Amino acid sequence: MDDTRTLRFFNRGPSPAARLVFFCLLSLLLLFVDARYQYLESARKVLAVVIYPFQRLTALPGEAMGQIAVYFEMQNQLQTENAKLRQQHDADAAQLAQLNAIRAEDTQLRNLLELKQRVDYPMQMAEIAYVERDIFKRKLFVDKGSQANVLPGQVVMDDMGVVGQVTRVYPWLSEVTLVTDKDHAVPIQILRNGLRAVIFGSGDISEMSLRYMPVSSDVVEGDVLVTSGIDGTYPPNLPVAKVLKIERDPAYPFARIICAPLAGVDRHRALLIVSGLPKLPEHPATSETSAESDRLNKRLKRRKQ
């Protein structure tokens, strides 16, 4: 019974073909009316406003996927560019450091050339070959030797002052003892008042000491010490050191005076060798000693005869 009623219910009304024809004609009619009179324009706008949120919702997954793909693509691109920029930065930093070193060396060479032109005694330029391996010896070797007429005792300096003295000469190398060596001494005078003294190396590359100066001596911090030129080795008025610290204790007869060398004893590569100082007369004590030794030799020869 129930099945028959259900079949009768679905069999009522027009057939599917009639419905298709009806809706097709209705669609054509609506198209004609809309194109002719534009009655459905407002309805279309209302429907567009109503279905716009649904359109956005359906488009969101695609847009989100597109943005995620763009994000990862940009991330990879930025990482690649960042790595390239870091490599370029390291290369530029190395080149900049090399350029700064070249500029500093060029400035020092210009100062050496100007100094060489200003002084009255001849000089020759030398370059440091290597430094003494023993850390307790303040010595270095330059690339000028006996073939360049370098002699023991000649002074080595840079554009700032005295660096040291040639102590040993080889055919193509020369050994230079720095002024900071603990066994080295330089006769100096204070530029401010002309007071003469002797400054000694301390073994420390950045420190020298002015010894045997009375507590009451006229020495103040900041005094510049230059060569006195009275020893026949160092030319006069060459900067040597600067007074850093003075300790005066009445319990001791001498003051403790700490100085810093003015020359770049541990910085520069190019140096100047002073090679033409005037020769002073022989020291009287040395002359007398040599004369006495000659007399003794003559006496020994006579006795043998």
C-alpha positions, 0 to 999 in steps of 0.5 A: 500500500505504501509503495503504491502511494509513493510511486504515485506521488513521484509520478505526479507533475510534468515529465522531466523532458517538459521541465527541461524545455520549460526551464530552457525557455525560461532561461532564454526569456530571462536572457532576452529580458536582461539583455534588452531591458537590463531588469536583472542588473540590480539582482545580479549585484545583490547576488554578487555581494551575497556570494562574495564571501563564499568566493573568498572562502573557496579561494583562500586555500589556493591563495594560502598555498601560493603564499606558502610556496612564495615564502619558502622560495623567498626564504631559500633565495634570501639564504643563498644571497645572504651566504654570498654576501657573507663571502663577499664581506669576508673577501672585502674585509681581507682586501681592506685590511691588506689595503690598510697595511699597504697604506701604513707601510707606504706612509712609513716609507715616505717618512723614511725618504723624507728623513733621509733627505733632511739629514746631513749624513748618508743612510741606506734603507734596509728591510727586516729579513727575520727576527731572532727566535730567542724571545729573551734576545731583542735582536733582528736581522736586516737584508743588508750586509758587508756587500752593502758596506754595512759595518758593526756599530752603525745605527739603525733607525726608523722615521720615529727614532733609534731602533738599535745598532748593528752588532754583527755583519754577514755577507748578505745580512746584518744583526741588529740589537734593539735599544730595548735589549737588556745589555744595550745602552744609549747615551742620551740627553733630555731635550727639555734641559739638556741633562745628559745620562745613559738609558738602558734596555730592560728586555721588555719590548715596550720599556726602557730604564734611565738608571743612576739618576739622583732623586733630585735630578730634573726629570719629569714625566713626558720628557723626551730623550734624544741621543747626545752624540758624544759617544761617536756612535749615535748621531746627536738629537735622534729621538730615543724614548719618552719618560713614562713613570718616575718613582722617587724614594728618599731611602734610595740614592737613585730614582726609578725612571721608566721610559718607552721607546719612541721608535717602532722597534716591533712594528715597522719592516723598513729601516734606515742604516746610518752609514756615514758618521764622522770618525772621532779621535781615538779615546786617550785611555785606549791610546795609552793602553795601546802604546803601553802594549807596544812598549811591552812587545818591544821589550819582549822582542829585545830580551828574546834577541 
